[in-house]
Amino acid sequence: MPSVYELSLPLDEEAIRALRVGDTVFYSGILHTIRDMGHRRIIAMVDEGRKEEIPFKTMFNGVLWHCGPVVKYLEDEEKWVVKSAGSTTSSRFSELGKRLIEDLDLRLTIGKGTMTKMVYDAMKKTGSCYLNTTGGCAAMYAQQIEAVENVYWTDLGLPEACWTLRVKDFGPLMVSIDSTGDSLYDRLQVDLKKNLEELYQEHGLKDKYAFWPKRVASGVSIEH
């Protein structure tokens, strides 16, 4: 049976390796948002031997969120507030994300959709997990943000900047890739294939047209 976990910093490897696909997580503490350009800037700094110059140290052994929040600056209070915050698609960060997991010892990565096998392997190696937010809940997640602690690299644009957020009972988040390499999406693909085959057989269909792998009328299967 799936379990429910309440996690907070510090996140040790043993606690994260206990998580399994299907478990629910609520997180309290500091997390960092990051998108395409932030990934690339961090990796460039690591490759240049400037890892210690990365300003948001709590990302090390911490939590990263694939998100470009919608923010507003309150002039009278001299602070930023998050109005909406939903995950951006994580699959495009697979190669970049692998590097961050290994180079920064990330414990939790939060996003939308799945990631690729290179990320599975990095998570198995380091003791890390990937968590999904619930789609369509950007306003709800914004309400779970207690404060904007800091913002870095606004020269990339506000959505691409790295936002350091303090959150309380942030979730629900579902474990979608765990540190054993198990994946919710791989499980779903197996079930989908089985169900499609049963439907084709039930209706006497010879040509199996499915969304993935894409199959065209000639019978050629398009994998990429």
Protein Blocks (a to p, Z undefined) as FASTA:
>chain_A
ZZdddddddddfklmmmpcghiacddedddddddfklmmmmmmmmmnopmmmpmblmlgo
pacddddddddddfklopaddfbdcdddfklmmmmmmmmmmmnopabdcdehjddfklmm
mmmmnopadddddehilmmmmmmpmbdfbdehklnojklpccddddehiacdddfbdfko
pafklmmmmmmmmmmmmmmmmnopabdcdfbdcddfkopacfZZ
